[in-house]
Amino acid sequence: MSLSPIPTQQISIILVRPRYPENIGSAARAMMNMGFSELILVNPLEPDQERMRKTATHHAAGIIDTLTIHDSLEEVLKPYTFVAATTTRKGKKRQGLISPHGLVERVGTLSPEDKVAILFGSEDKGLTNEELRFADALVTISTLDFSSINLAQAVMILCYELSRTPPSENKNALRLANKKEIGKMFDAVEALLCAIDLHNPENPDHWPARFRKLLTRAGLRAGDTALVLDFIGKTIKKLKGAEG
């Protein structure tokens, strides 16, 4: 029986651009061992489900039968309130890495209404910086001298950790804003920046990116985004009225 702070059915494993059907099947088998069932593929290179079933074995065949395939990571993530992305690389845009145990601690603060996505990149290149911008947390699995972990191993490690998470004491907390709500808020912020002429022609994303980073770090709840949207909408309306 899982002790996850939220049901494992609310935690999805998302494989982005996986290259080999056999690795997808092995990942499904790892998920099955740990009590997870929702597998999502984004732009798989070879979506051959028969080859997936061979390494999934008959025990995890149900996961292969019910997986969904999509071509847009942004669209897939809209219902999710917390997204963790895995990475082995470090860099300016990959700071603040946490361990699998750190991920467990983050998930342990969520409410039972939150919906979690765990992202894994392609076997050869991992996740791009553009894909990582959707993440609320970047997770890395520490190794010794040899840092190569195959896809199924990485899935197994994170699913194992999450399946053993103690129940959350945050049962009355409101859920976080999902990515669709966050996206609407970011669009409104950009509209306000344009309305007050706060932009950098040489780097148009400078100010929007700074506000996205700030607001993402704030851990906004669903009601918070509605408040921000209402405030920005009324501010822009007031500015347009003053111009008239």
Contacts in CASP RR format, 6 or more apart in sequence:
PFRMAT RR
TARGET T0000
AUTHOR 0000-0000-0000
METHOD contacts of the structure
MODEL  1
MSLSPIPTQQISIILVRPRYPENIGSAARAMMNMGFSELILVNPLEPDQE
RMRKTATHHAAGIIDTLTIHDSLEEVLKPYTFVAATTTRKGKKRQGLISP
HGLVERVGTLSPEDKVAILFGSEDKGLTNEELRFADALVTISTLDFSSIN
LAQAVMILCYELSRTPPSENKNALRLANKKEIGKMFDAVEALLCAIDLHN
PENPDHWPARFRKLLTRAGLRAGDTALVLDFIGKTIKKLKGAEG
2 8 0 8 1.000
2 35 0 8 1.000
2 163 0 8 1.000
3 163 0 8 1.000
3 164 0 8 1.000
3 165 0 8 1.000
3 166 0 8 1.000
3 167 0 8 1.000
4 11 0 8 1.000
4 107 0 8 1.000
4 162 0 8 1.000
4 163 0 8 1.000
4 165 0 8 1.000
5 107 0 8 1.000
5 108 0 8 1.000
5 110 0 8 1.000
5 112 0 8 1.000
5 165 0 8 1.000
5 166 0 8 1.000
5 167 0 8 1.000
5 168 0 8 1.000
5 170 0 8 1.000
6 107 0 8 1.000
6 110 0 8 1.000
6 111 0 8 1.000
6 112 0 8 1.000
6 114 0 8 1.000
6 116 0 8 1.000
6 168 0 8 1.000
7 112 0 8 1.000
8 34 0 8 1.000
8 35 0 8 1.000
8 36 0 8 1.000
8 37 0 8 1.000
8 162 0 8 1.000
8 163 0 8 1.000
9 37 0 8 1.000
9 38 0 8 1.000
10 114 0 8 1.000
10 115 0 8 1.000
10 116 0 8 1.000
11 36 0 8 1.000
11 38 0 8 1.000
11 107 0 8 1.000
11 116 0 8 1.000
11 117 0 8 1.000
11 118 0 8 1.000
11 162 0 8 1.000
12 38 0 8 1.000
12 39 0 8 1.000
12 40 0 8 1.000
12 80 0 8 1.000
12 115 0 8 1.000
12 116 0 8 1.000
12 117 0 8 1.000
12 118 0 8 1.000
13 27 0 8 1.000
13 31 0 8 1.000
13 36 0 8 1.000
13 38 0 8 1.000
13 39 0 8 1.000
13 40 0 8 1.000
13 118 0 8 1.000
13 120 0 8 1.000
13 155 0 8 1.000
13 159 0 8 1.000
14 40 0 8 1.000
14 41 0 8 1.000
14 42 0 8 1.000
14 73 0 8 1.000
14 76 0 8 1.000
14 77 0 8 1.000
14 117 0 8 1.000
14 118 0 8 1.000
14 119 0 8 1.000
14 120 0 8 1.000
15 24 0 8 1.000
15 27 0 8 1.000
15 39 0 8 1.000
15 40 0 8 1.000
15 41 0 8 1.000
15 42 0 8 1.000
15 44 0 8 1.000
15 120 0 8 1.000
15 121 0 8 1.000
15 151 0 8 1.000
16 42 0 8 1.000
16 43 0 8 1.000
16 73 0 8 1.000
16 119 0 8 1.000
16 120 0 8 1.000
16 121 0 8 1.000
16 122 0 8 1.000
16 126 0 8 1.000
16 127 0 8 1.000
16 131 0 8 1.000
17 42 0 8 1.000
17 43 0 8 1.000
17 44 0 8 1.000
17 45 0 8 1.000
17 121 0 8 1.000
17 122 0 8 1.000
17 126 0 8 1.000
18 24 0 8 1.000
18 27 0 8 1.000
18 41 0 8 1.000
18 44 0 8 1.000
18 45 0 8 1.000
18 120 0 8 1.000
18 121 0 8 1.000
18 122 0 8 1.000
18 123 0 8 1.000
18 151 0 8 1.000
19 44 0 8 1.000
19 45 0 8 1.000
19 46 0 8 1.000
19 122 0 8 1.000
19 123 0 8 1.000
19 124 0 8 1.000
20 45 0 8 1.000
20 46 0 8 1.000
20 123 0 8 1.000
21 44 0 8 1.000
21 46 0 8 1.000
21 47 0 8 1.000
21 48 0 8 1.000
21 49 0 8 1.000
21 50 0 8 1.000
21 51 0 8 1.000
21 52 0 8 1.000
22 51 0 8 1.000
22 52 0 8 1.000
22 54 0 8 1.000
22 55 0 8 1.000
23 55 0 8 1.000
23 123 0 8 1.000
23 150 0 8 1.000
23 151 0 8 1.000
23 152 0 8 1.000
24 39 0 8 1.000
24 41 0 8 1.000
24 44 0 8 1.000
24 52 0 8 1.000
24 56 0 8 1.000
24 64 0 8 1.000
24 151 0 8 1.000
25 52 0 8 1.000
25 53 0 8 1.000
25 54 0 8 1.000
25 55 0 8 1.000
25 56 0 8 1.000
25 60 0 8 1.000
25 64 0 8 1.000
25 152 0 8 1.000
26 55 0 8 1.000
26 56 0 8 1.000
26 150 0 8 1.000
26 151 0 8 1.000
26 152 0 8 1.000
27 39 0 8 1.000
27 120 0 8 1.000
27 151 0 8 1.000
27 152 0 8 1.000
27 155 0 8 1.000
28 39 0 8 1.000
28 52 0 8 1.000
28 56 0 8 1.000
28 60 0 8 1.000
28 63 0 8 1.000
28 64 0 8 1.000
28 67 0 8 1.000
29 55 0 8 1.000
29 56 0 8 1.000
29 57 0 8 1.000
29 59 0 8 1.000
29 60 0 8 1.000
29 152 0 8 1.000
30 152 0 8 1.000
30 153 0 8 1.000
30 155 0 8 1.000
30 156 0 8 1.000
30 159 0 8 1.000
31 37 0 8 1.000
31 39 0 8 1.000
31 60 0 8 1.000
31 63 0 8 1.000
31 155 0 8 1.000
31 159 0 8 1.000
32 56 0 8 1.000
32 59 0 8 1.000
32 60 0 8 1.000
32 63 0 8 1.000
33 156 0 8 1.000
33 159 0 8 1.000
34 156 0 8 1.000
34 159 0 8 1.000
34 160 0 8 1.000
34 162 0 8 1.000
34 163 0 8 1.000
35 159 0 8 1.000
35 163 0 8 1.000
36 159 0 8 1.000
36 162 0 8 1.000
36 163 0 8 1.000
37 63 0 8 1.000
37 66 0 8 1.000
38 66 0 8 1.000
39 63 0 8 1.000
39 64 0 8 1.000
39 66 0 8 1.000
39 67 0 8 1.000
40 67 0 8 1.000
40 68 0 8 1.000
40 69 0 8 1.000
40 70 0 8 1.000
40 76 0 8 1.000
40 117 0 8 1.000
41 47 0 8 1.000
41 67 0 8 1.000
41 68 0 8 1.000
41 69 0 8 1.000
41 70 0 8 1.000
42 69 0 8 1.000
42 70 0 8 1.000
42 71 0 8 1.000
42 72 0 8 1.000
42 73 0 8 1.000
42 76 0 8 1.000
43 70 0 8 1.000
43 71 0 8 1.000
44 69 0 8 1.000
45 122 0 8 1.000
47 69 0 8 1.000
49 64 0 8 1.000
49 65 0 8 1.000
52 64 0 8 1.000
53 61 0 8 1.000
53 64 0 8 1.000
56 63 0 8 1.000
56 64 0 8 1.000
70 76 0 8 1.000
73 119 0 8 1.000
73 131 0 8 1.000
73 134 0 8 1.000
74 134 0 8 1.000
74 179 0 8 1.000
76 117 0 8 1.000
77 83 0 8 1.000
77 117 0 8 1.000
77 134 0 8 1.000
77 179 0 8 1.000
78 178 0 8 1.000
78 179 0 8 1.000
78 180 0 8 1.000
79 115 0 8 1.000
79 178 0 8 1.000
79 179 0 8 1.000
79 180 0 8 1.000
80 115 0 8 1.000
80 116 0 8 1.000
80 117 0 8 1.000
80 178 0 8 1.000
80 179 0 8 1.000
81 110 0 8 1.000
81 114 0 8 1.000
81 115 0 8 1.000
81 116 0 8 1.000
81 175 0 8 1.000
81 176 0 8 1.000
81 177 0 8 1.000
81 178 0 8 1.000
81 179 0 8 1.000
82 106 0 8 1.000
82 107 0 8 1.000
82 110 0 8 1.000
82 114 0 8 1.000
82 115 0 8 1.000
82 116 0 8 1.000
82 117 0 8 1.000
82 136 0 8 1.000
82 137 0 8 1.000
82 176 0 8 1.000
83 116 0 8 1.000
83 117 0 8 1.000
83 118 0 8 1.000
83 119 0 8 1.000
83 134 0 8 1.000
83 135 0 8 1.000
83 136 0 8 1.000
83 137 0 8 1.000
83 179 0 8 1.000
84 103 0 8 1.000
84 106 0 8 1.000
84 116 0 8 1.000
84 117 0 8 1.000
84 118 0 8 1.000
84 119 0 8 1.000
84 135 0 8 1.000
84 136 0 8 1.000
84 137 0 8 1.000
84 138 0 8 1.000
84 139 0 8 1.000
85 118 0 8 1.000
85 119 0 8 1.000
85 127 0 8 1.000
85 131 0 8 1.000
85 132 0 8 1.000
85 134 0 8 1.000
85 135 0 8 1.000
85 137 0 8 1.000
85 138 0 8 1.000
85 139 0 8 1.000
86 118 0 8 1.000
86 119 0 8 1.000
86 120 0 8 1.000
86 121 0 8 1.000
86 127 0 8 1.000
86 138 0 8 1.000
86 139 0 8 1.000
86 140 0 8 1.000
86 141 0 8 1.000
86 154 0 8 1.000
86 158 0 8 1.000
87 94 0 8 1.000
87 97 0 8 1.000
87 126 0 8 1.000
87 127 0 8 1.000
87 132 0 8 1.000
87 138 0 8 1.000
87 139 0 8 1.000
87 140 0 8 1.000
88 126 0 8 1.000
88 140 0 8 1.000
88 141 0 8 1.000
88 147 0 8 1.000
88 149 0 8 1.000
89 126 0 8 1.000
90 97 0 8 1.000
93 129 0 8 1.000
93 132 0 8 1.000
94 129 0 8 1.000
94 132 0 8 1.000
94 138 0 8 1.000
96 138 0 8 1.000
97 138 0 8 1.000
97 139 0 8 1.000
97 140 0 8 1.000
98 106 0 8 1.000
98 137 0 8 1.000
98 138 0 8 1.000
98 139 0 8 1.000
98 140 0 8 1.000
99 139 0 8 1.000
99 140 0 8 1.000
99 141 0 8 1.000
99 142 0 8 1.000
100 139 0 8 1.000
100 141 0 8 1.000
100 157 0 8 1.000
100 158 0 8 1.000
100 161 0 8 1.000
101 161 0 8 1.000
102 139 0 8 1.000
103 137 0 8 1.000
103 139 0 8 1.000
103 158 0 8 1.000
103 161 0 8 1.000
103 162 0 8 1.000
104 161 0 8 1.000
104 162 0 8 1.000
104 164 0 8 1.000
104 165 0 8 1.000
106 136 0 8 1.000
106 137 0 8 1.000
107 116 0 8 1.000
107 162 0 8 1.000
107 165 0 8 1.000
108 165 0 8 1.000
108 166 0 8 1.000
108 168 0 8 1.000
108 170 0 8 1.000
109 168 0 8 1.000
109 170 0 8 1.000
109 173 0 8 1.000
110 116 0 8 1.000
110 168 0 8 1.000
110 170 0 8 1.000
110 173 0 8 1.000
110 175 0 8 1.000
110 176 0 8 1.000
111 168 0 8 1.000
111 170 0 8 1.000
111 171 0 8 1.000
111 172 0 8 1.000
111 173 0 8 1.000
111 174 0 8 1.000
111 175 0 8 1.000
111 176 0 8 1.000
112 168 0 8 1.000
112 171 0 8 1.000
113 174 0 8 1.000
113 175 0 8 1.000
114 175 0 8 1.000
114 176 0 8 1.000
115 175 0 8 1.000
115 178 0 8 1.000
118 139 0 8 1.000
118 158 0 8 1.000
118 162 0 8 1.000
119 127 0 8 1.000
119 131 0 8 1.000
119 134 0 8 1.000
119 135 0 8 1.000
120 126 0 8 1.000
120 127 0 8 1.000
120 151 0 8 1.000
120 154 0 8 1.000
120 155 0 8 1.000
121 127 0 8 1.000
121 131 0 8 1.000
121 151 0 8 1.000
123 150 0 8 1.000
123 151 0 8 1.000
132 138 0 8 1.000
133 212 0 8 1.000
134 179 0 8 1.000
136 216 0 8 1.000
136 219 0 8 1.000
139 158 0 8 1.000
141 149 0 8 1.000
141 154 0 8 1.000
141 157 0 8 1.000
141 158 0 8 1.000
143 149 0 8 1.000
149 157 0 8 1.000
174 221 0 8 1.000
174 222 0 8 1.000
174 223 0 8 1.000
175 221 0 8 1.000
175 222 0 8 1.000
176 219 0 8 1.000
176 220 0 8 1.000
176 221 0 8 1.000
176 222 0 8 1.000
177 185 0 8 1.000
177 219 0 8 1.000
177 220 0 8 1.000
177 221 0 8 1.000
177 222 0 8 1.000
177 223 0 8 1.000
177 224 0 8 1.000
177 225 0 8 1.000
178 222 0 8 1.000
181 222 0 8 1.000
181 225 0 8 1.000
181 226 0 8 1.000
182 215 0 8 1.000
182 216 0 8 1.000
182 220 0 8 1.000
182 225 0 8 1.000
184 225 0 8 1.000
184 229 0 8 1.000
185 215 0 8 1.000
185 220 0 8 1.000
185 225 0 8 1.000
185 228 0 8 1.000
185 229 0 8 1.000
186 208 0 8 1.000
186 211 0 8 1.000
186 212 0 8 1.000
186 215 0 8 1.000
188 228 0 8 1.000
188 229 0 8 1.000
188 232 0 8 1.000
188 233 0 8 1.000
189 208 0 8 1.000
189 211 0 8 1.000
189 212 0 8 1.000
189 215 0 8 1.000
189 228 0 8 1.000
189 232 0 8 1.000
190 208 0 8 1.000
191 232 0 8 1.000
191 236 0 8 1.000
192 232 0 8 1.000
192 233 0 8 1.000
192 235 0 8 1.000
192 236 0 8 1.000
193 199 0 8 1.000
193 207 0 8 1.000
193 208 0 8 1.000
193 211 0 8 1.000
195 235 0 8 1.000
195 236 0 8 1.000
195 239 0 8 1.000
195 240 0 8 1.000
196 239 0 8 1.000
198 207 0 8 1.000
199 206 0 8 1.000
199 207 0 8 1.000
200 206 0 8 1.000
200 207 0 8 1.000
215 228 0 8 1.000
218 224 0 8 1.000
220 228 0 8 1.000
END
